[in-house]
Amino acid sequence: MTELIAQPAPPAPAAHVLEPQLEAHRAELVGYCYRMLGSAFEAEDAVQETFVRAWRGLDRFEGRAQLRSWLYRIATNVCLDMSTAPQRRARPMDLRPAGTADQGLPAPLPETTWLEPIPDSRVVPTGGDPADVIVARESIRLAFVAALQHLPPRQRAVLILREVLRWRAEEVAELLETTVASVNSALQRARATLAASKGVHSEPSEPMDDEKRALLERYVDAFERYDMDALTALLHEDATWSMPPYDLWLQTHLDIVKWCLGPGIGCRGSRLVATTANGSPAFGQYKPSPDGGLEPWSLQVIEMSGDRIAGISFFLDTARFFPLFGLPAHLDG
């Protein structure tokens, strides 16, 4: 009888072959790390570190393993290493009750306090299954990512891998070097925590259609004309208005109008430049500059529900966010 000869594992891919294969996974890995960390910049750093570790471990890569699974294992370990800070990233609504326009702005809180926006183009793979694209956008919504930050890091990883990426429990257990029972238990606890998180809606957001595009057009027109009646007519009664890095946030039409016509009066005459962030419409806001033209003031992320706007987040750190979103540094008047 002819003896069976054990076949060697396929060789690890050569370096010049690995690089394009790594890049092919960049967008989904950035999306994964962003959900884990809540920061666009930390997510980019985590993926870069993942690729560095992949290069260094190339001689230990088993060709029979899937490159994607190997990269997710590395990325998970990188994110767990980075998730040691006691302060979770949050939205203003997570930190205090709604305020009033009469309170004025408090002192800004450190950058590490805040959940950050991220461009869709950095985390939503192009040319994929349309259903996967929808899931990718839904799972980077600000409210959902903020809720994820309530979870311990390993529970967060389990929930993302199981619920968002649809990995099997056995695959997650192997990645985390634990048992299937442990994965299922962590998933159950994570689901319970998310269910109790305010601001997380179980129903998916509705796709962009002509009605929603018209709503956004009316919003841009009202904001650029600084027409408070037209603006508030587009907002739900309980719509939120927040301005990181300040933890003050507003929720009544009266306070929003008082703010816009009081401390926020410098925004009169602004122009909005369209972009997308966190699976939602977004705008770069430019306000009149004393030196002429218009200067960056905020990145607005618009959250819609039904036929109204449910929330507007004004991210004021334009020095960091405008380059990330490819928005110009200045507009002519």
MONORKA-V370724 format. One record per residue. RES is the residue in one letter. PHI is phi in whole degrees, 0 to 359 (NA if undefined). OMEGA is omega in radians with two decimals (999 if undefined). Layout:
RES|PHI|OMEGA ; RES|PHI|OMEGA
This chain:
M|NA|3.14 ; T|288|3.14 ; E|287|3.07 ; L|281|-3.14 ; I|257|-3.14 ; A|299|3.13 ; Q|271|3.11 ; P|292|3.08 ; A|296|3.08 ; P|304|-3.11 ; P|294|3.05 ; A|297|-3.13 ; P|297|3.09 ; A|294|-3.06 ; A|302|-3.09 ; H|290|3.07 ; V|274|-3.05 ; L|291|-3.03 ; E|304|3.12 ; P|297|3.11 ; Q|291|3.06 ; L|297|-3.10 ; E|298|3.13 ; A|296|-3.13 ; H|259|-3.00 ; R|300|-3.04 ; A|300|-3.11 ; E|291|3.10 ; L|289|3.07 ; V|298|3.09 ; G|299|3.12 ; Y|298|-3.12 ; C|293|3.09 ; Y|295|3.10 ; R|296|3.13 ; M|289|-2.93 ; L|252|3.12 ; G|74|-3.12 ; S|225|3.11 ; A|298|-3.06 ; F|286|3.08 ; E|294|3.11 ; A|296|3.10 ; E|299|3.12 ; D|298|-3.12 ; A|296|3.13 ; V|291|3.09 ; Q|298|3.10 ; E|294|3.07 ; T|300|3.14 ; F|294|3.10 ; V|298|3.13 ; R|294|3.10 ; A|295|3.09 ; W|301|-3.09 ; R|292|-3.12 ; G|263|-3.05 ; L|301|-3.12 ; D|289|3.13 ; R|260|-3.14 ; F|287|3.10 ; E|272|-3.06 ; G|302|-3.13 ; R|284|3.10 ; A|280|3.09 ; Q|284|3.13 ; L|301|-3.11 ; R|299|3.14 ; S|297|3.13 ; W|297|-3.14 ; L|294|3.11 ; Y|294|3.08 ; R|298|3.14 ; I|295|-3.10 ; A|299|3.11 ; T|297|3.12 ; N|297|3.09 ; V|298|-3.12 ; C|295|3.10 ; L|295|3.07 ; D|296|-3.09 ; M|274|-3.03 ; S|263|-3.09 ; T|266|-3.11 ; A|293|-3.14 ; P|292|-3.12 ; Q|276|3.05 ; R|279|3.08 ; R|288|-2.98 ; A|216|2.97 ; R|255|3.13 ; P|307|-3.12 ; M|294|3.11 ; D|276|-2.96 ; L|256|-3.08 ; R|198|3.06 ; P|293|3.09 ; A|302|3.12 ; G|257|3.11 ; T|232|-3.13 ; A|295|-3.11 ; D|286|-3.06 ; Q|286|-3.05 ; G|75|-3.10 ; L|282|3.01 ; P|282|3.06 ; A|294|3.10 ; P|294|3.10 ; L|264|-3.07 ; P|301|-3.13 ; E|305|-3.10 ; T|291|3.10 ; T|288|-2.79 ; W|257|2.85 ; L|295|-3.07 ; E|253|3.05 ; P|283|3.10 ; I|217|3.10 ; P|293|3.06 ; D|304|-3.06 ; S|297|-3.13 ; R|276|-2.97 ; V|230|-3.13 ; V|256|-3.13 ; P|300|3.14 ; T|264|3.05 ; G|74|-3.13 ; G|268|3.09 ; D|298|-3.13 ; P|305|3.11 ; A|295|3.11 ; D|293|3.12 ; V|296|3.12 ; I|298|3.13 ; V|297|-3.14 ; A|300|-3.14 ; R|289|-3.13 ; E|299|-3.01 ; S|273|2.98 ; I|246|3.08 ; R|301|-3.05 ; L|306|-3.09 ; A|296|-3.12 ; F|291|-3.13 ; V|294|3.08 ; A|298|3.12 ; A|295|3.12 ; L|301|-3.09 ; Q|291|3.06 ; H|287|-3.05 ; L|272|2.95 ; P|303|-3.01 ; P|307|-3.11 ; R|289|3.04 ; Q|297|3.12 ; R|301|3.14 ; A|298|-3.14 ; V|299|-3.09 ; L|296|-3.14 ; I|295|-3.11 ; L|294|-3.09 ; R|278|-2.98 ; E|272|-3.09 ; V|268|-3.06 ; L|270|3.03 ; R|63|3.02 ; W|285|3.05 ; R|285|-3.12 ; A|302|3.13 ; E|296|3.13 ; E|292|3.13 ; V|293|3.12 ; A|299|3.12 ; E|294|-3.13 ; L|298|-3.09 ; L|271|3.13 ; E|55|3.13 ; T|219|-3.10 ; T|261|3.08 ; V|298|3.12 ; A|299|3.12 ; S|295|3.10 ; V|296|-3.13 ; N|297|3.10 ; S|294|3.13 ; A|297|3.13 ; L|296|3.13 ; Q|298|3.13 ; R|293|3.13 ; A|295|3.12 ; R|298|-3.14 ; A|296|3.12 ; T|294|3.13 ; L|295|-3.13 ; A|298|-3.13 ; A|270|-3.09 ; S|280|3.10 ; K|287|3.09 ; G|91|3.11 ; V|259|-3.09 ; H|260|-3.13 ; S|286|-3.10 ; E|279|3.13 ; P|291|3.07 ; S|291|-3.10 ; E|280|-3.13 ; P|295|3.10 ; M|294|3.11 ; D|224|-3.08 ; D|299|-3.12 ; E|295|-3.14 ; K|287|3.06 ; R|297|3.10 ; A|294|3.09 ; L|300|3.12 ; L|295|3.10 ; E|298|3.11 ; R|294|3.11 ; Y|296|3.14 ; V|301|-3.14 ; D|298|-3.11 ; A|294|-3.10 ; F|291|-3.10 ; E|290|3.05 ; R|276|-3.08 ; Y|55|3.13 ; D|267|-3.03 ; M|292|3.11 ; D|296|3.14 ; A|294|-3.12 ; L|294|-3.09 ; T|292|3.09 ; A|295|-3.12 ; L|268|-3.05 ; L|261|2.93 ; H|298|3.14 ; E|302|-3.11 ; D|253|3.14 ; A|299|-3.13 ; T|261|-3.11 ; W|223|-3.04 ; S|232|-2.98 ; M|217|3.06 ; P|305|0.36 ; P|267|3.08 ; Y|260|-3.11 ; D|273|3.04 ; L|292|3.02 ; W|218|-3.02 ; L|240|-3.11 ; Q|216|3.07 ; T|247|3.11 ; H|300|-3.14 ; L|298|-3.13 ; D|292|3.12 ; I|297|3.12 ; V|295|3.13 ; K|299|3.11 ; W|293|-3.10 ; C|297|-3.11 ; L|268|3.11 ; G|247|-3.12 ; P|301|-3.08 ; G|265|-3.04 ; I|297|3.11 ; G|297|3.12 ; C|277|3.09 ; R|300|-3.11 ; G|88|3.14 ; S|289|2.97 ; R|237|-3.11 ; L|244|3.10 ; V|244|-3.00 ; A|287|2.99 ; T|206|3.06 ; T|225|3.13 ; A|210|3.03 ; N|53|3.11 ; G|69|-3.06 ; S|229|3.00 ; P|297|3.14 ; A|212|-3.13 ; F|218|2.89 ; G|277|-3.12 ; Q|260|3.10 ; Y|241|3.13 ; K|250|-3.12 ; P|303|3.14 ; S|259|3.06 ; P|301|-3.11 ; D|268|-3.13 ; G|101|-3.10 ; G|72|-3.11 ; L|231|-3.09 ; E|246|3.14 ; P|300|3.09 ; W|233|3.14 ; S|202|2.91 ; L|258|-3.12 ; Q|266|3.03 ; V|250|-3.02 ; I|258|3.08 ; E|250|-3.08 ; M|249|3.06 ; S|216|-3.09 ; G|65|-3.08 ; D|258|-3.13 ; R|222|3.07 ; I|268|-3.08 ; A|266|-3.13 ; G|188|3.04 ; I|228|3.07 ; S|255|3.11 ; F|258|3.12 ; F|271|-2.94 ; L|269|-3.12 ; D|278|-3.04 ; T|291|3.13 ; A|299|3.12 ; R|266|-2.98 ; F|276|-3.10 ; F|297|3.06 ; P|299|3.13 ; L|300|-3.11 ; F|269|3.13 ; G|69|3.14 ; L|272|-3.11 ; P|296|-3.10 ; A|279|-3.10 ; H|195|3.03 ; L|239|3.03 ; D|289|-3.11 ; G|292|999
